[in-house]
Amino acid sequence: MVDRLTSMAVFVAAADLGSFAAAAIALGMSPQMVAKHVASLESRLGTRLINRTTRRQSLTEFGRAYHERCRLVLAEAEAADALAEAVRAHPRGTLRINAPVTFGSHSLVPLLTRYLRECPEVEVDLSLTDRMVDPVEEGFEAVIRLGPLVESSLVARPLAPYRLVACAAPAYLAAHGVPDSPDALAGHQCLDFSHWPRGRESLWRFSRAGTTVEAPAAGRLRINDFRALLEAALDGFGIVLGVETALRDDLAAGRLVQILPDWDAPSRPMHLLTMRDRRPTAKLRRFVDLILSEFGPDGSAVRAVARDRGPA
């Protein structure tokens, strides 16, 4: 199938240079191929564009008018290509991102504001949900996903695992004691993230030296928003199990104290998913670079958490 835009470019070259042979040399194709492109246009239009004899060629009256239109079309196509190159060379446009609620609100937003200050021609549309979205169907250019991945055509870049720690306010621990094992949590108010429907028991899993212990997260307060759980913990009402990066500032300031430091709380794999594109836009490339720098396996957020925790 002959490409119409290419045929227009060949026709313009033949008209400007005065012969099929000259156009063929300029375009790096055979005179027969030049003739094929011109014939394809004439067949599509139903009229002759060039009068041809063995000695010379000349544009028909319609050919002259069509020649000018083709010049305009080709110029617009060049401008469109230049725009695409500019978008790939300089961050601009709207970037649609999806992320889990807790990670997005506590950890991602500070990075996004830094990204927007650095890229003043970019707008960000961030959707926070714990639902598993379809990036293709829902139009997200970047998705941060927790948990194991399934087979897909998306590019998956590993981020630092989503590590959890158990902690409570000093006032709570002073009033109720510090649990010395996962089993001891049974006598405490565990502030539970109500991800599961009521009736299904929540279990907090801890491991040490290859042994895993499941402790029932019993408590009188269940909330489906981590910010609210954190407020309850800071108020001294109970023990919260949350992601390290979201708790880092409160732990460092002493507003919360980690419990069971000799036990490893659960962690979940986390990945950045993007579409497979050989030439991603500059806005996406810069976002990916920042995410990997901050939250990759060796990112600055991971190093900051390690410093807060001190040597193992």
C-alpha positions as CSV (number, residue, x, y, z in Angstrom):
1,M,0.0,0.0,0.0
2,V,1.4,3.4,-1.0
3,D,1.6,6.0,1.7
4,R,-0.3,9.2,0.6
5,L,1.9,11.6,2.5
6,T,5.0,10.0,0.9
7,S,3.4,10.2,-2.5
8,M,2.7,13.9,-2.0
9,A,6.4,14.5,-1.1
10,V,7.5,12.6,-4.2
11,F,5.1,14.5,-6.4
12,V,6.3,17.9,-5.0
13,A,9.9,16.9,-5.6
14,A,9.1,15.8,-9.2
15,A,7.3,19.1,-9.9
16,D,10.0,21.2,-8.3
17,L,13.0,19.4,-10.0
18,G,11.3,19.1,-13.4
19,S,11.6,15.4,-14.0
20,F,11.1,12.0,-12.5
21,A,14.8,11.2,-12.9
22,A,15.9,14.3,-11.0
23,A,13.4,13.5,-8.2
24,A,14.6,9.9,-8.0
25,I,18.2,11.1,-7.5
26,A,17.2,13.6,-4.8
27,L,15.0,11.1,-3.0
28,G,17.2,8.1,-3.3
29,M,14.7,5.9,-5.2
30,S,14.3,4.7,-8.8
31,P,12.5,6.7,-11.5
32,Q,9.9,3.9,-11.7
33,M,9.1,4.3,-8.0
34,V,8.7,8.0,-8.5
35,A,6.3,7.3,-11.3
36,K,4.4,4.8,-9.2
37,H,3.8,7.4,-6.4
38,V,2.6,10.0,-8.9
39,A,0.3,7.5,-10.6
40,S,-1.1,6.5,-7.2
41,L,-2.1,10.1,-6.5
42,E,-3.6,10.5,-9.9
43,S,-5.6,7.3,-9.5
44,R,-6.9,8.4,-6.1
45,L,-7.8,11.9,-7.4
46,G,-9.2,10.7,-10.7
47,T,-7.3,13.3,-12.7
48,R,-3.9,13.9,-14.2
49,L,-1.4,16.0,-12.3
50,I,1.6,16.0,-14.7
51,N,1.6,16.0,-18.5
52,R,4.5,13.8,-19.5
53,T,6.2,13.4,-22.9
54,T,9.5,11.8,-23.8
55,R,11.2,15.2,-23.6
56,R,9.5,17.2,-20.9
57,Q,6.9,17.3,-18.3
58,S,4.6,20.0,-17.1
59,L,1.9,20.4,-14.4
60,T,-1.7,20.4,-15.4
61,E,-3.9,23.2,-14.2
62,F,-5.2,21.0,-11.4
63,G,-1.6,19.8,-10.8
64,R,-0.5,23.4,-10.1
65,A,-3.3,23.9,-7.5
66,Y,-2.7,20.5,-6.0
67,H,1.1,21.2,-5.8
68,E,0.5,24.2,-3.6
69,R,-1.9,22.3,-1.3
70,C,0.6,19.5,-1.0
71,R,3.3,22.0,0.0
72,L,1.0,23.2,2.8
73,V,0.2,19.7,4.0
74,L,3.8,18.7,4.0
75,A,4.7,21.8,6.0
76,E,2.0,21.0,8.6
77,A,3.3,17.4,8.8
78,E,6.8,18.7,9.4
79,A,5.5,21.1,12.1
80,A,3.7,18.2,13.8
81,D,6.8,16.1,13.8
82,A,8.8,19.0,15.2
83,L,6.2,19.3,18.0
84,A,6.5,15.6,18.8
85,E,10.3,16.0,19.0
86,A,9.9,19.0,21.2
87,V,7.7,17.1,23.6
88,R,10.3,14.3,23.8
89,A,13.1,16.8,24.3
90,H,11.5,19.0,26.9
91,P,9.1,18.1,29.7
92,R,5.6,19.5,28.9
93,G,2.0,18.4,28.9
94,T,-0.1,16.5,31.5
95,L,1.2,13.4,33.2
96,R,-1.5,11.0,34.6
97,I,-0.3,8.9,37.5
98,N,-2.0,6.3,39.7
99,A,-0.7,5.2,43.2
100,P,-1.9,3.5,46.4
101,V,-3.6,5.9,48.8
102,T,-1.1,5.8,51.7
103,F,2.1,5.8,49.6
104,G,0.7,8.5,47.4
105,S,-0.4,10.9,50.1
106,H,2.6,10.4,52.5
107,S,5.5,9.7,50.2
108,L,4.7,10.6,46.5
109,V,3.2,14.0,46.8
110,P,6.4,15.7,48.1
111,L,8.3,14.3,45.2
112,L,5.6,15.5,42.8
113,T,5.7,19.0,44.0
114,R,9.5,19.0,43.5
115,Y,9.0,17.5,40.0
116,L,6.5,20.3,39.1
117,R,8.8,23.0,40.3
118,E,11.5,21.6,38.2
119,C,9.2,21.1,35.1
120,P,7.1,24.3,35.0
121,E,5.4,23.3,31.7
122,V,4.1,20.0,33.1
123,E,0.7,19.3,34.9
124,V,0.2,16.2,37.0
125,D,-3.2,14.4,37.4
126,L,-2.6,12.0,40.4
127,S,-5.3,9.4,41.2
128,L,-5.0,7.7,44.6
129,T,-6.7,4.4,45.0
130,D,-6.0,1.0,46.4
131,R,-7.9,-0.6,43.5
132,M,-5.8,-2.3,40.8
133,V,-6.2,-0.1,37.8
134,D,-5.7,-0.9,34.1
135,P,-3.2,1.7,32.8
136,V,-4.1,1.1,29.2
137,E,-7.9,1.3,29.6
138,E,-7.8,4.2,32.1
139,G,-5.1,6.2,30.5
140,F,-2.4,6.3,33.1
141,E,1.2,6.9,31.9
142,A,2.7,5.7,35.2
143,V,1.3,3.4,37.9
144,I,2.9,2.5,41.3
145,R,1.7,-0.9,42.2
146,L,2.0,-2.9,45.4
147,G,2.1,-6.7,45.6
148,P,3.2,-9.4,43.1
149,L,3.0,-8.6,39.5
150,V,1.0,-10.5,36.8
151,E,2.1,-11.1,33.3
152,S,1.6,-8.0,31.1
153,S,3.2,-5.9,28.3
154,L,4.0,-3.1,30.7
155,V,7.5,-2.2,31.7
156,A,8.0,-2.9,35.5
157,R,10.8,-1.1,37.4
158,P,11.3,-2.4,40.9
159,L,11.1,0.0,43.8
160,A,12.1,-0.5,47.4
161,P,9.8,-3.0,49.1
162,Y,6.8,-1.5,51.0
163,R,8.1,-2.3,54.5
164,L,5.9,-2.0,57.6
165,V,6.7,-1.3,61.2
166,A,4.6,-1.5,64.4
167,C,4.7,1.5,66.7
168,A,2.8,3.4,69.3
169,A,2.9,6.7,71.2
170,P,5.1,6.9,74.3
171,A,2.0,7.7,76.4
172,Y,0.2,4.5,75.2
173,L,3.3,2.4,76.0
174,A,3.7,4.0,79.4
175,A,0.1,3.2,80.3
176,H,-0.2,-0.3,78.8
177,G,3.3,-1.6,78.7
178,V,5.6,-2.5,75.8
179,P,4.8,-5.9,74.1
180,D,7.9,-8.1,74.0
181,S,6.6,-10.6,71.4
182,P,4.0,-10.7,68.7
183,D,1.9,-13.0,71.0
184,A,1.8,-10.2,73.5
185,L,-0.2,-8.0,71.1
186,A,-3.3,-9.9,72.1
187,G,-3.7,-7.7,75.2
188,H,-3.4,-4.4,73.3
189,Q,-5.5,-2.1,71.2
190,C,-4.3,-2.7,67.6
191,L,-5.4,0.0,65.2
192,D,-6.4,-2.0,62.2
193,F,-6.6,-0.9,58.6
194,S,-10.1,-2.1,57.5
195,H,-9.1,-3.4,54.1
196,W,-11.1,-6.6,54.5
197,P,-14.9,-6.8,55.1
198,R,-16.0,-7.2,58.7
199,G,-16.1,-10.7,59.9
200,R,-12.7,-11.6,58.5
201,E,-10.0,-11.6,61.2
202,S,-7.0,-9.3,60.5
203,L,-3.6,-10.9,61.3
204,W,-0.3,-9.1,61.7
205,R,2.6,-11.3,60.6
206,F,6.1,-11.0,62.0
207,S,9.1,-13.1,61.3
208,R,12.5,-13.7,62.8
209,A,15.2,-16.3,62.1
210,G,13.0,-18.1,59.6
211,T,10.0,-18.3,62.0
212,T,6.7,-16.5,61.2
213,V,4.2,-15.6,63.8
214,E,0.6,-14.5,63.1
215,A,-0.8,-12.2,65.7
216,P,-4.6,-11.3,65.7
217,A,-4.9,-7.5,65.3
218,A,-7.6,-7.1,68.0
219,G,-8.9,-3.7,68.7
220,R,-11.9,-1.5,69.0
221,L,-11.0,0.9,66.1
222,R,-10.9,0.0,62.4
223,I,-10.4,2.6,59.8
224,N,-9.9,2.4,56.0
225,D,-7.6,5.4,55.9
226,F,-4.1,5.3,57.2
227,R,-3.9,9.0,58.0
228,A,-6.8,8.6,60.4
229,L,-5.1,5.5,61.9
230,L,-1.9,7.5,62.4
231,E,-3.8,10.3,64.2
232,A,-5.3,7.7,66.6
233,A,-1.9,6.3,67.3
234,L,-0.4,9.7,67.9
235,D,-3.3,10.4,70.3
236,G,-2.1,7.4,72.3
237,F,-5.1,5.1,71.6
238,G,-3.3,2.1,70.3
239,I,-0.6,0.4,68.3
240,V,-0.4,1.0,64.5
241,L,1.2,-1.1,61.8
242,G,2.3,1.2,59.0
243,V,4.8,1.8,56.2
244,E,8.2,3.0,57.3
245,T,8.4,6.0,55.0
246,A,5.0,7.3,56.2
247,L,6.1,6.9,59.9
248,R,9.7,8.1,59.5
249,D,9.2,11.7,60.8
250,D,7.1,10.7,63.8
251,L,9.6,8.0,64.8
252,A,12.5,10.3,64.4
253,A,10.8,13.0,66.5
254,G,9.8,10.5,69.2
255,R,6.1,11.0,68.8
256,L,6.0,7.3,68.0
257,V,8.2,4.5,69.3
258,Q,8.8,1.3,67.3
259,I,7.9,-1.9,69.1
260,L,9.2,-5.4,68.4
261,P,12.3,-4.1,66.7
262,D,13.9,-7.6,66.7
263,W,11.0,-8.9,64.5
264,D,10.5,-8.2,60.8
265,A,7.1,-6.9,60.0
266,P,5.5,-7.7,56.6
267,S,6.8,-6.1,53.4
268,R,5.3,-6.1,49.9
269,P,7.0,-5.7,46.6
270,M,6.4,-2.4,44.9
271,H,7.0,-1.5,41.2
272,L,6.7,1.5,38.8
273,L,4.7,0.4,35.7
274,T,4.9,2.3,32.5
275,M,3.8,1.7,28.9
276,R,6.4,0.0,26.6
277,D,7.6,2.9,24.4
278,R,10.8,3.1,22.6
279,R,10.8,6.9,22.8
280,P,9.0,8.0,26.0
281,T,8.2,11.7,26.4
282,A,10.5,13.9,28.4
283,K,7.9,14.5,31.1
284,L,7.7,10.7,31.7
285,R,11.5,10.1,31.5
286,R,12.1,12.8,34.2
287,F,9.4,11.4,36.4
288,V,10.8,7.9,36.2
289,D,14.3,9.2,37.0
290,L,13.0,11.0,40.1
291,I,11.0,8.0,41.3
292,L,13.9,5.6,40.9
293,S,16.3,8.1,42.6
294,E,14.0,8.6,45.6
295,F,12.2,5.2,45.9
296,G,14.3,2.7,44.0
297,P,16.1,-0.1,45.8
298,D,19.0,2.3,46.5
299,G,16.9,5.5,46.6
300,S,17.4,8.4,49.0
301,A,14.1,7.6,50.9
302,V,15.5,4.1,51.6
303,R,18.8,5.4,52.8
304,A,17.0,7.9,55.1
305,V,14.9,5.1,56.7
306,A,18.1,3.0,57.2
307,R,19.7,6.0,59.0
308,D,16.7,6.4,61.2
309,R,16.7,2.8,62.2
310,G,20.4,2.8,62.9
311,P,22.6,-0.3,62.4
312,A,21.0,-3.7,62.4
